[in-house]
Amino acid sequence: MAIHGYDSKAALQQVNQFWSMLDDMCENNPEEYRSFIQRQMREGAEFHSPPQPHTCIRAAILGPKEGILYINICGWKRVPAPASDREPVPVCGGKIEKLTEEKEEFSVVDAAFNPEVLQTTEKDKEEKENLCLLALNFIQQQHNLTLSQCYKLSKDKIKGSIRDMKQRLTSTKACKSTLNGLESEPAPSLLQQICTLQMTESDEDSSIQLKIEQERKPARSGLIELISSTESDQPQPQLPKHQLTICFDGSGSSRILQLCVELPGVRSVSQCQLRISEDDILLEVEDIYYLLLPFPELVKEETCTAKFNKKKQTLNVTVTVV
């Protein structure tokens, strides 16, 4: 199976070299390792940050079938800012969803801009109108619609929920518009596709920054899973023992979810592949353990932290409940 121009053996070798590099750097140069990981975590946090609602507009669909369309205009750090005032403004959009609310049938779609663009338009009424027209024209091109250029501002910043907006934007390949055409957004780097790790100097505990999923995916869907061995004689992974509890944090102001997973046989944090979303967590140790656990309540993905205890061979995850 080819992956981005490389065969699976070459890609697997590259990933193994990457993990070996991190292990060696952690052991021989902890300061350089922390600096490297912190930099990647900052970049990863920006890449995976969710879109934020800004304005919602209501427009009429004139064709191919008449109807009502709500466009959620949001800020998303994943969308690049224009290189200069003379450059076209990039726009990303997701799929259209048909909904019914209080006997009204309508469609909802999302248009995402860089947050800096939205901040600039707030200062100029004319620029804000131009931004709304850009969103209308982009949705027309992306979905082959004919929309009325007369729109109304909704009293709410978003039609629907942030969760649904995020799913619509990430369920299809994001595009950016220059008004004259569409082009694909750059693919994330290898490092962005691999779980980012952060370890402490302690021999007992290693801290991990979990990867936040940008979209809902079936089990074993990431880069590392695609290039793993598929030989039929490989042992099947087991469900590890785990305990999930909800309690209050030290200040008593917020509820937190705590997950403790026993991982006998795991000696290094680099063996763990971790992903988290607002409603579940996925843990894999290749050919040894597999755990896909739904959360009983929604959580704030960005607050998630984890520690791997080398002596006890346990993974402890903590995340704040929404």
C-alpha positions as CSV (number, residue, x, y, z in Angstrom):
1,M,0.0,0.0,0.0
2,A,1.5,3.4,-1.0
3,I,1.2,6.3,1.4
4,H,2.0,9.8,0.0
5,G,4.4,8.4,-2.6
6,Y,6.2,5.9,-0.2
7,D,5.6,2.2,0.1
8,S,4.6,0.9,3.5
9,K,8.0,-0.6,4.4
10,A,9.8,2.7,3.7
11,A,7.1,4.7,5.7
12,L,7.4,2.2,8.6
13,Q,11.1,2.5,8.6
14,Q,10.8,6.3,8.7
15,V,8.4,6.2,11.7
16,N,10.7,3.8,13.6
17,Q,13.6,6.1,13.0
18,F,11.5,9.0,14.2
19,W,10.7,7.2,17.5
20,S,14.3,6.1,18.0
21,M,15.4,9.7,17.5
22,L,13.0,10.9,20.2
23,D,14.1,8.2,22.6
24,D,17.8,9.0,22.1
25,M,17.2,12.7,22.4
26,C,15.2,12.3,25.6
27,E,17.9,10.2,27.2
28,N,21.0,12.1,26.0
29,N,19.8,15.7,25.8
30,P,16.7,16.3,27.9
31,E,16.8,20.1,27.5
32,E,16.9,19.9,23.7
33,Y,14.2,17.2,23.7
34,R,11.8,19.4,25.8
35,S,12.5,22.4,23.6
36,F,11.7,20.3,20.5
37,I,8.6,18.8,21.9
38,Q,7.2,22.1,23.3
39,R,7.6,23.7,19.9
40,Q,5.8,20.8,18.2
41,M,3.0,21.0,20.8
42,R,2.5,24.7,20.2
43,E,2.2,24.1,16.4
44,G,0.0,21.0,17.0
45,A,-2.3,22.9,19.3
46,E,-2.8,25.6,16.7
47,F,-3.4,23.0,14.0
48,H,-6.0,21.1,16.0
49,S,-7.8,24.1,17.6
50,P,-11.5,24.0,16.9
51,P,-13.3,26.7,14.8
52,Q,-15.0,29.5,16.7
53,P,-18.3,31.0,15.7
54,H,-18.3,34.7,14.6
55,T,-21.4,35.5,12.5
56,C,-24.3,33.7,11.0
57,I,-26.1,34.9,7.8
58,R,-29.4,33.8,6.2
59,A,-29.7,33.7,2.5
60,A,-32.2,32.2,-0.1
61,I,-31.2,29.3,-2.3
62,L,-32.5,30.1,-5.8
63,G,-31.3,26.9,-7.5
64,P,-31.1,24.1,-8.4
65,K,-33.9,23.8,-5.7
66,E,-35.3,26.7,-3.7
67,G,-34.8,26.8,0.0
68,I,-33.2,28.7,3.0
69,L,-29.5,28.5,3.8
70,Y,-27.7,29.5,7.0
71,I,-24.0,30.2,6.6
72,N,-22.0,30.0,9.9
73,I,-19.0,32.3,9.4
74,C,-16.3,31.2,11.9
75,G,-12.7,31.8,12.8
76,W,-10.3,28.8,12.4
77,K,-6.5,29.0,13.0
78,R,-6.0,26.2,10.5
79,V,-7.0,28.6,7.7
80,P,-4.0,30.7,6.6
81,A,-4.1,34.5,6.7
82,P,-3.6,36.3,3.4
83,A,0.1,37.1,2.8
84,S,-0.7,40.8,2.2
85,D,-3.6,43.2,1.8
86,R,-3.4,42.6,-2.0
87,E,-3.6,38.8,-1.7
88,P,-6.9,36.9,-1.9
89,V,-8.5,35.9,1.4
90,P,-8.4,32.1,2.0
91,V,-11.8,30.5,2.9
92,C,-12.5,26.9,4.0
93,G,-15.9,25.3,3.9
94,G,-17.6,22.0,4.9
95,K,-20.5,20.0,3.7
96,I,-24.1,21.2,3.7
97,E,-26.5,19.7,6.2
98,K,-30.3,19.8,5.9
99,L,-32.2,20.3,9.2
100,T,-35.7,20.9,10.5
101,E,-36.3,23.2,13.5
102,E,-39.7,24.3,14.7
103,K,-41.3,23.2,11.5
104,E,-38.9,25.2,9.4
105,E,-36.8,23.3,6.9
106,F,-33.4,24.8,6.0
107,S,-29.8,24.0,5.2
108,V,-26.7,24.8,7.2
109,V,-23.1,25.2,5.9
110,D,-19.9,26.7,7.4
111,A,-17.3,29.1,6.0
112,A,-14.1,29.5,8.0
113,F,-11.6,32.3,7.9
114,N,-8.4,33.0,9.7
115,P,-9.3,34.8,13.0
116,E,-7.1,37.8,12.1
117,V,-9.2,38.4,9.0
118,L,-12.4,38.5,11.1
119,Q,-10.8,40.9,13.6
120,T,-9.9,43.2,10.8
121,T,-13.4,43.3,9.3
122,E,-15.0,44.1,12.7
123,K,-13.5,47.6,12.5
124,D,-15.0,48.3,9.0
125,K,-18.6,47.8,8.1
126,E,-17.9,47.7,4.4
127,E,-15.2,45.1,4.9
128,K,-17.6,43.0,6.9
129,E,-20.1,43.1,4.1
130,N,-17.5,42.1,1.6
131,L,-16.6,39.2,3.9
132,C,-20.2,38.0,3.9
133,L,-20.4,38.2,0.1
134,L,-17.1,36.3,-0.2
135,A,-18.6,33.5,2.0
136,L,-21.7,33.5,-0.2
137,N,-19.7,33.3,-3.4
138,F,-17.5,30.6,-2.0
139,I,-20.4,28.4,-1.0
140,Q,-22.0,28.9,-4.4
141,Q,-18.8,27.6,-6.1
142,Q,-18.1,24.8,-3.7
143,H,-21.7,23.4,-3.8
144,N,-22.9,24.4,-7.2
145,L,-25.7,26.6,-5.9
146,T,-27.3,29.8,-7.0
147,L,-27.7,32.0,-3.9
148,S,-29.4,35.4,-3.5
149,Q,-26.8,38.1,-2.9
150,C,-29.3,39.7,-0.4
151,Y,-28.7,38.2,3.0
152,K,-29.7,38.9,6.6
153,L,-27.6,38.7,9.8
154,S,-28.9,36.2,12.2
155,K,-29.3,37.2,15.9
156,D,-27.2,34.2,16.9
157,K,-23.5,33.8,16.0
158,I,-24.1,30.2,15.0
159,K,-26.9,28.1,13.7
160,G,-26.7,24.7,15.5
161,S,-23.8,23.7,17.7
162,I,-20.0,24.1,17.7
163,R,-19.7,20.3,17.7
164,D,-21.8,20.0,14.5
165,M,-19.9,22.8,12.9
166,K,-16.6,21.1,13.6
167,Q,-17.9,17.8,12.1
168,R,-19.1,19.5,9.0
169,L,-15.8,21.3,8.4
170,T,-13.7,18.2,9.0
171,S,-16.0,15.6,7.3
172,T,-14.8,16.6,3.8
173,K,-11.4,17.7,2.5
174,A,-11.1,21.4,3.4
175,C,-10.6,23.8,0.5
176,K,-9.5,27.4,0.3
177,S,-11.0,29.9,-2.2
178,T,-9.4,32.7,-4.1
179,L,-12.8,33.6,-5.6
180,N,-11.4,32.6,-9.0
181,G,-11.0,29.0,-8.1
182,L,-10.4,26.3,-5.5
183,E,-7.2,24.6,-4.4
184,S,-6.4,22.0,-1.8
185,E,-5.2,23.0,1.6
186,P,-1.6,21.7,2.3
187,A,-1.5,18.3,3.9
188,P,-0.2,18.1,7.5
189,S,3.4,17.1,8.0
190,L,4.4,13.6,9.2
191,L,5.0,15.0,12.7
192,Q,1.5,16.5,12.8
193,Q,0.1,13.0,11.9
194,I,2.0,11.3,14.7
195,C,1.0,11.6,18.3
196,T,3.0,14.4,20.0
197,L,4.8,13.3,23.1
198,Q,6.2,15.2,26.1
199,M,8.3,13.5,28.7
200,T,9.6,14.6,32.1
201,E,13.1,13.9,33.6
202,S,11.5,11.6,36.2
203,D,12.3,7.9,35.9
204,E,8.9,7.1,37.3
205,D,6.5,9.2,35.2
206,S,6.4,10.3,31.6
207,S,3.9,13.0,30.6
208,I,2.2,12.7,27.3
209,Q,0.3,15.3,25.2
210,L,-2.5,13.4,23.6
211,K,-3.4,14.0,19.9
212,I,-6.8,15.6,19.5
213,E,-8.8,14.2,16.6
214,Q,-9.7,16.7,13.9
215,E,-12.6,14.5,12.7
216,R,-14.4,11.3,13.7
217,K,-12.6,8.3,12.2
218,P,-13.1,4.6,12.3
219,A,-10.8,2.5,14.5
220,R,-7.2,2.1,13.3
221,S,-7.4,4.9,10.8
222,G,-4.2,7.0,11.3
223,L,-0.9,7.1,9.5
224,I,0.8,4.6,11.9
225,E,-2.1,2.2,11.7
226,L,-2.1,2.2,7.9
227,I,1.6,1.3,7.7
228,S,1.6,-1.3,10.5
229,S,2.2,-4.9,9.7
230,T,-0.8,-6.8,8.4
231,E,0.6,-10.3,8.6
232,S,-2.0,-12.9,9.6
233,D,0.2,-14.5,12.2
234,Q,0.4,-11.3,14.3
235,P,-1.2,-11.7,17.7
236,Q,-4.4,-9.9,18.4
237,P,-4.3,-7.0,20.8
238,Q,-6.0,-7.4,24.1
239,L,-8.3,-5.0,26.0
240,P,-6.3,-3.6,28.9
241,K,-7.7,-3.3,32.4
242,H,-8.9,0.2,33.1
243,Q,-10.9,2.3,35.5
244,L,-12.8,5.5,34.6
245,T,-14.0,7.9,37.3
246,I,-15.5,11.4,37.4
247,C,-14.7,13.7,40.3
248,F,-14.0,17.4,41.2
249,D,-10.6,19.0,40.7
250,G,-8.5,20.4,43.6
251,S,-10.3,23.7,43.7
252,G,-13.7,22.0,43.6
253,S,-14.8,24.4,40.7
254,S,-14.6,21.9,37.8
255,R,-15.4,18.3,37.2
256,I,-12.6,16.1,35.8
257,L,-12.6,12.7,34.2
258,Q,-9.8,10.3,35.3
259,L,-8.8,7.2,33.4
260,C,-6.2,4.7,34.7
261,V,-5.1,2.0,32.3
262,E,-2.9,-0.9,33.3
263,L,-0.3,-1.8,30.6
264,P,1.9,-4.7,31.7
265,G,4.7,-5.3,29.3
266,V,4.9,-1.7,28.1
267,R,8.4,-0.3,28.8
268,S,8.4,3.0,26.9
269,V,5.9,5.8,26.2
270,S,6.9,5.6,22.5
271,Q,5.0,2.3,22.3
272,C,1.7,4.1,22.9
273,Q,-0.4,5.6,20.2
274,L,-3.0,7.9,21.7
275,R,-5.8,10.0,20.3
276,I,-8.6,11.9,22.1
277,S,-11.8,13.6,21.0
278,E,-14.6,15.3,22.9
279,D,-16.5,12.1,23.4
280,D,-13.9,9.2,23.4
281,I,-10.3,8.2,23.7
282,L,-8.3,5.6,21.7
283,L,-5.2,3.9,23.1
284,E,-3.1,1.4,21.0
285,V,0.0,-0.5,21.8
286,E,0.8,-2.3,18.5
287,D,0.0,-6.1,18.7
288,I,-0.4,-5.8,22.6
289,Y,-3.3,-3.6,23.6
290,Y,-6.3,-1.8,22.0
291,L,-8.8,0.4,23.9
292,L,-11.5,2.5,22.4
293,L,-13.5,4.0,25.3
294,P,-16.5,6.3,24.9
295,F,-16.7,9.1,27.6
296,P,-19.9,9.2,29.7
297,E,-19.9,13.0,29.2
298,L,-18.3,15.5,26.7
299,V,-14.8,16.7,27.6
300,K,-12.6,19.7,26.7
301,E,-10.0,18.0,24.5
302,E,-7.4,20.8,25.0
303,T,-7.3,20.2,28.8
304,C,-6.3,16.6,28.5
305,T,-3.0,15.5,30.1
306,A,-1.6,12.0,30.7
307,K,1.3,10.4,32.6
308,F,2.9,7.0,32.1
309,N,4.4,5.4,35.1
310,K,7.3,3.3,34.1
311,K,7.6,1.3,37.3
312,K,3.9,0.6,37.7
313,Q,3.4,0.4,33.9
314,T,0.1,2.4,34.1
315,L,-1.2,5.3,32.1
316,N,-3.2,8.0,33.9
317,V,-5.3,10.4,31.9
318,T,-7.0,13.5,33.2
319,V,-9.4,15.8,31.3
320,T,-11.9,18.4,32.3
321,V,-15.6,17.7,31.7
322,V,-17.6,20.3,29.6
